[in-house]
Amino acid sequence: MAKKMLQIKDLHKTFNPNTINEKKAIRNLNLTLYEGDFVTVIGGNGAGKSTMLNLIAGVYPPDCGEIILDGRLISKEKEYKRAKYLGRVFQDPMLGTAANMQIEENLAMAYRRGKKRGLRWGITAKEKKLFCEKLKALDLGLEERLSTKVGLLSGGQRQALTLLMATLQVPDLLLLDEHTAALDPKTAKKVLELTERIIEREGLTALMITHNMRDAVAYGNRLIMMHEGRVIYDVRGDEKKSLKVSDLLEKFEEAAGEEFTNDRMILS
């Protein structure tokens, strides 16, 4: 039996409780990810997808419930403490990297995450060799540009670099929050293929939120659909492989009792 890498038990989160703006974002959420699971997450606007990722990452504390990562209860841990177990790539290519620093300096920061730092900052020959190998695997020519400032890279190059930084120290869990949504379709496809390659090569456990139903069906070994802060559909293996977008729309209407009206998602 595969090891349980992430367990979410009876999780609740309400924003602005007892006010006119009260929003029940997560309601009695239960989810278990096994080691090596690559789970795509879909759902309409306000379904609780990003809130779930933010609760796992420690951006918000849950109202109640438990988050267990690789056997450790992390629900009450501060965000900076969880950072050493988690890799995260955001929707905005500007987040996750330091624009005014060189590519190799960004990679060095990511590589040394969670390690004790001495007074020496200089990048060693061994580190430089490793960074070149990892960048070469991206197939974007970035291994020739180690001293280039990250702010000069395109959105796709930057997102690929962020992905590499998030997985340089192999995380217990990789969180991908619509990480290709800001890219043009061709670049998004390249970054998604790269994501799949890195996840497979490193044997990572990953949660990927996407607004694109085709991508949700095409990538990963498992798919979950969220609605009103809970999981309403969970499919994996051969059943997922045979899924079509029309099946997802049907499942949503069946489970949620309403028509799927997120045009952005359907048209993607």
C-alpha positions in Angstrom: 0.0 0.0 0.0 1.4 3.4 -1.0 2.3 5.8 1.8 -0.2 8.5 2.7 1.7 11.8 1.9 -1.1 14.3 2.6 -4.2 13.8 4.8 -6.8 16.6 5.2 -9.4 15.7 7.8 -12.7 17.6 8.5 -11.2 21.0 7.4 -13.2 24.2 7.7 -12.4 27.8 6.9 -14.8 30.8 7.0 -13.7 34.3 6.1 -15.3 37.3 7.8 -17.5 35.2 10.1 -20.7 36.7 11.6 -20.6 39.6 9.2 -22.5 40.5 6.0 -19.4 39.4 4.0 -19.2 35.9 5.6 -17.9 33.4 3.2 -17.7 29.6 4.0 -14.7 28.8 1.8 -13.9 25.3 3.0 -16.6 23.0 4.5 -15.8 19.7 6.0 -13.0 19.0 3.5 -11.5 15.5 3.5 -8.8 14.4 1.1 -5.9 11.9 1.1 -3.0 12.0 -1.3 -0.7 9.0 -1.6 3.0 9.2 -2.4 3.5 9.8 -6.1 -0.1 11.1 -6.7 -0.3 13.8 -9.3 -3.8 15.3 -8.7 -5.4 17.9 -10.9 -8.0 20.1 -9.2 -10.9 21.8 -10.9 -14.1 23.6 -9.9 -15.9 26.9 -10.5 -15.0 30.3 -9.1 -15.2 30.3 -5.3 -15.1 26.5 -5.1 -12.3 26.7 -2.5 -9.4 25.5 -4.7 -6.9 28.2 -3.9 -8.1 28.4 -0.3 -7.3 24.7 0.1 -3.7 25.3 -1.2 -3.3 28.3 1.1 -4.4 26.3 4.1 -1.9 23.5 3.2 0.8 26.1 2.8 0.0 27.9 6.1 -1.1 31.2 4.5 -4.3 31.0 6.6 -5.0 29.0 9.7 -7.9 26.6 9.5 -10.9 27.2 11.8 -10.8 23.5 12.7 -9.6 20.2 11.2 -6.2 18.6 10.6 -3.6 18.7 7.9 -1.1 15.9 8.1 2.0 15.9 5.8 4.1 12.7 5.6 2.9 11.8 9.1 3.5 15.3 10.6 0.6 17.4 11.9 1.2 20.8 10.3 -2.2 22.5 10.7 -0.8 24.9 13.4 2.8 25.3 12.0 3.8 28.8 10.7 4.1 29.3 6.9 7.9 29.7 7.0 8.3 26.4 8.8 6.2 24.5 6.3 8.2 26.0 3.4 10.9 23.4 3.9 8.5 20.6 3.1 6.6 22.2 0.3 7.3 23.5 -3.2 4.9 26.0 -4.6 4.4 27.7 -8.0 2.0 30.6 -8.3 -0.2 31.8 -11.2 1.9 35.0 -11.5 5.3 34.3 -13.1 6.7 37.3 -11.1 6.1 35.5 -7.8 8.5 32.9 -6.6 11.7 34.5 -8.0 13.8 37.6 -7.2 13.7 39.7 -10.4 16.8 41.8 -9.6 19.0 38.7 -8.8 20.8 36.4 -11.3 19.4 33.0 -12.3 22.2 31.2 -10.4 21.6 33.4 -7.3 17.9 32.5 -7.4 18.7 28.8 -7.7 21.3 29.0 -4.9 18.6 30.4 -2.6 16.2 27.6 -3.5 19.0 24.9 -3.2 20.0 26.1 0.3 16.4 26.3 1.6 16.2 24.7 5.0 20.0 24.2 5.2 22.2 25.9 7.8 23.9 28.9 6.2 27.4 30.0 7.0 28.9 33.4 6.3 29.9 32.3 2.8 27.5 33.3 0.0 29.6 32.5 -3.0 28.2 29.8 -5.4 30.5 26.8 -5.4 31.7 25.0 -8.6 29.7 21.9 -7.5 26.5 24.0 -7.2 27.1 25.7 -10.5 27.5 22.3 -12.2 24.3 21.1 -10.7 22.4 24.2 -11.8 23.7 23.9 -15.3 22.5 20.2 -15.5 19.1 21.0 -14.1 18.7 24.1 -16.4 19.8 22.1 -19.5 17.0 19.6 -18.8 14.5 22.5 -19.2 15.6 22.8 -22.8 15.3 26.6 -22.8 19.0 27.6 -23.2 19.0 29.0 -19.6 22.2 27.0 -18.7 24.1 29.5 -20.9 22.6 32.5 -19.0 23.4 31.8 -15.4 24.4 35.4 -14.7 21.3 36.9 -16.4 18.9 38.8 -14.1 15.6 36.9 -13.8 13.6 40.1 -14.5 14.9 39.9 -18.1 13.3 36.4 -18.7 10.0 35.8 -20.5 7.0 34.7 -18.5 7.4 31.1 -19.7 11.1 31.0 -18.9 10.5 32.5 -15.5 7.7 30.0 -14.7 10.0 27.1 -15.8 12.7 28.5 -13.5 10.2 28.8 -10.6 9.2 25.2 -11.1 12.8 24.1 -11.0 13.4 26.2 -7.8 10.3 24.6 -6.2 11.7 21.1 -6.8 15.5 21.6 -6.4 15.2 20.4 -2.8 12.7 17.6 -3.4 9.5 18.7 -1.5 7.1 16.3 0.2 4.3 18.0 -1.7 4.4 20.3 -4.8 1.5 22.9 -5.0 0.7 24.3 -8.4 -1.8 27.1 -8.3 -3.0 27.7 -11.9 0.7 28.1 -12.7 0.1 28.3 -16.5 -2.9 30.5 -16.5 -1.0 33.7 -17.2 0.9 32.2 -20.2 0.0 32.0 -23.9 -1.3 28.5 -24.9 1.9 27.4 -26.6 4.1 28.4 -23.6 1.6 26.9 -21.2 1.7 23.6 -23.0 5.5 23.6 -22.8 5.5 24.4 -19.0 2.9 21.7 -18.4 4.9 19.1 -20.2 8.0 20.2 -18.2 5.9 19.9 -15.0 4.9 16.4 -15.8 8.5 15.4 -16.6 9.8 16.8 -13.3 7.0 15.2 -11.3 7.7 11.8 -12.9 11.5 12.1 -12.7 11.6 13.0 -9.0 8.6 10.8 -8.1 6.8 13.8 -6.6 3.4 14.1 -5.0 1.6 17.1 -6.5 -1.6 19.1 -6.4 -2.3 21.2 -9.5 -5.2 23.6 -9.7 -6.2 24.3 -13.3 -9.1 26.3 -14.9 -8.5 24.3 -18.1 -10.7 21.1 -18.2 -8.6 19.6 -21.0 -5.4 19.9 -19.0 -7.2 18.5 -15.9 -8.1 15.4 -18.0 -4.8 15.1 -19.8 -2.4 15.4 -16.9 -2.0 13.5 -13.6 -3.2 10.1 -12.4 -6.1 11.5 -10.4 -8.6 14.3 -10.7 -10.8 16.0 -8.1 -13.6 18.4 -8.6 -14.5 20.9 -5.8 -17.7 22.8 -5.2 -18.6 25.0 -2.3 -15.5 24.1 -0.3 -15.6 20.3 -0.6 -14.7 17.5 -3.0 -17.7 16.4 -5.0 -15.9 14.1 -7.5 -12.7 12.1 -7.2 -11.5 9.9 -10.1 -8.2 8.0 -10.7 -6.4 5.4 -12.8 -8.1 3.9 -15.9 -11.4 5.7 -15.2 -9.5 9.0 -15.3 -7.7 8.1 -18.5 -11.0 7.5 -20.3 -12.5 10.8 -19.1 -13.7 13.5 -21.5 -14.6 17.1 -20.8 -18.3 16.4 -21.5 -18.1 13.7 -18.7 -16.8 16.3 -16.3 -19.6 18.7 -17.1 -22.1 16.0 -16.6 -20.5 14.9 -13.3 -20.6 18.5 -12.0 -24.3 18.9 -12.8 -25.0 15.5 -11.2 -23.0 16.2 -8.0 -23.7 19.9 -7.5 -27.3 19.8 -8.7 -26.7 22.8 -11.0 -25.3 23.7 -14.4 -21.6 24.5 -14.8 -21.5 28.2 -15.7 -17.8 29.0 -15.5 -17.3 30.1 -19.2 -13.6 30.7 -18.7 -13.2 27.0 -17.8 -15.4 25.6 -20.5 -13.8 27.7 -23.3 -10.2 26.9 -22.3 
